[in-house]
Amino acid sequence: MLSNITADPDLRAGTQVDLGLGLNFYAPEGALQGARLAAEFNLPVYRNLSGPQLETDFSATVGIQAVF
């Protein structure tokens, strides 16, 4: 028996479906030529978790790419 119930791998099951919206901005010319800015925002729309787990309210990702 584990002393920390959240460390039990048998209690980490479940299903979650997220709805995401993402945007990409690309600079094909100019001072920022070849640069790309990407952003994505996700919201859970369905969740069926088993056991004591931390839930996700939302997630956001932002990235920058540059060509040298």
C-alpha positions as CSV (number, residue, x, y, z in Angstrom):
1,M,0.0,0.0,0.0
2,L,1.4,3.4,-1.0
3,S,1.4,6.1,1.7
4,N,0.6,8.8,-0.9
5,I,-2.6,7.9,-2.7
6,T,-1.9,10.3,-5.6
7,A,1.3,8.2,-6.4
8,D,-0.7,5.1,-7.1
9,P,-0.5,4.5,-10.9
10,D,-3.8,2.5,-10.9
11,L,-5.7,5.7,-9.9
12,R,-4.4,7.8,-12.8
13,A,-6.9,6.7,-15.5
14,G,-9.6,8.6,-17.3
15,T,-10.5,10.4,-20.4
16,Q,-10.4,14.1,-21.3
17,V,-11.3,15.8,-24.5
18,D,-10.1,19.3,-25.2
19,L,-11.3,22.0,-27.6
20,G,-8.4,24.1,-29.0
21,L,-8.0,27.3,-30.9
22,G,-4.7,28.1,-32.5
23,L,-3.2,31.0,-34.5
24,N,0.0,31.2,-36.6
25,F,1.6,34.4,-37.8
26,Y,4.3,34.2,-40.4
27,A,6.5,37.1,-41.7
28,P,7.5,36.2,-45.3
29,E,9.4,39.4,-45.8
30,G,10.7,42.5,-44.0
31,A,12.9,42.8,-40.9
32,L,11.3,39.7,-39.4
33,Q,11.5,37.6,-42.5
34,G,11.1,33.9,-41.8
35,A,9.9,34.4,-38.2
36,R,6.8,32.6,-37.0
37,L,4.7,33.2,-33.9
38,A,2.2,30.5,-32.8
39,A,-0.3,30.5,-30.0
40,E,-2.8,27.9,-28.9
41,F,-5.5,27.9,-26.2
42,N,-7.3,24.7,-25.0
43,L,-10.3,24.2,-22.8
44,P,-11.5,20.8,-21.6
45,V,-15.0,20.1,-22.9
46,Y,-15.4,16.5,-21.5
47,R,-13.7,14.9,-18.5
48,N,-14.1,11.5,-16.8
49,L,-11.2,10.9,-14.4
50,S,-10.7,8.0,-12.1
51,G,-9.2,8.5,-8.7
52,P,-7.8,11.7,-7.1
53,Q,-6.2,13.7,-9.8
54,L,-5.5,17.4,-10.4
55,E,-7.8,18.7,-13.1
56,T,-6.9,21.1,-15.9
57,D,-8.9,24.3,-16.2
58,F,-7.2,25.4,-19.4
59,S,-3.8,25.2,-21.2
60,A,-2.0,27.8,-23.3
61,T,1.0,27.4,-25.5
62,V,3.0,30.2,-27.2
63,G,6.0,29.6,-29.5
64,I,8.4,31.6,-31.6
65,Q,10.5,30.2,-34.5
66,A,13.2,32.1,-36.4
67,V,15.2,31.1,-39.5
68,F,18.8,32.0,-39.5
